[in-house]
Amino acid sequence: MKILVSVKTNSASQEIKKISNNKYKIFLKKSPEDNKANIELLKLLNKHFNSEVKIIKGKTSKEKIIKVKDD
């Protein structure tokens, strides 16, 4: 399954908001420097979906396409 995520970094808290069936707005505490936000994003989504996730497009962008491994 592929999902589209819009990431907001440097937020006060971590939060996942579902916008539609495959679109999410995600708030992260970390800054985008040194890939810290992407690492936090992957950990948060791993926990949320209870599955392996991978960024397939948009590693340096606020808009990303994420692949969630189907079991």
C-alpha positions, -999 to 999 in steps of 0.1 A, spaced: 0 0 0 12 35 -8 3 66 12 9 103 7 22 122 37 26 159 44 52 164 71 55 194 95 88 194 114 98 212 146 63 206 161 55 206 198 43 170 196 42 139 174 9 134 158 -6 116 128 -38 130 113 -56 110 86 -69 133 59 -83 107 35 -80 70 28 -44 73 18 -33 108 28 -19 118 61 -6 150 78 22 142 102 37 164 129 72 156 140 94 170 169 127 167 151 142 191 126 149 181 90 187 184 95 208 153 92 178 131 82 165 133 118 129 140 107 129 111 82 141 87 109 115 99 133 88 97 106 97 61 97 97 50 134 63 67 140 47 51 109 62 17 117 45 18 151 12 32 136 8 6 109 26 -22 128 44 -29 95 76 -21 77 76 13 59 99 29 34 101 64 18 99 59 -20 97 95 -31 104 129 -14 132 122 10 141 159 10 106 172 6 77 179 29 55 159 6 64 122 6 52 89 -8 55 61 17 52 24 9 37 3 37 46 -33 34 15 -55 31 16 -87 52 
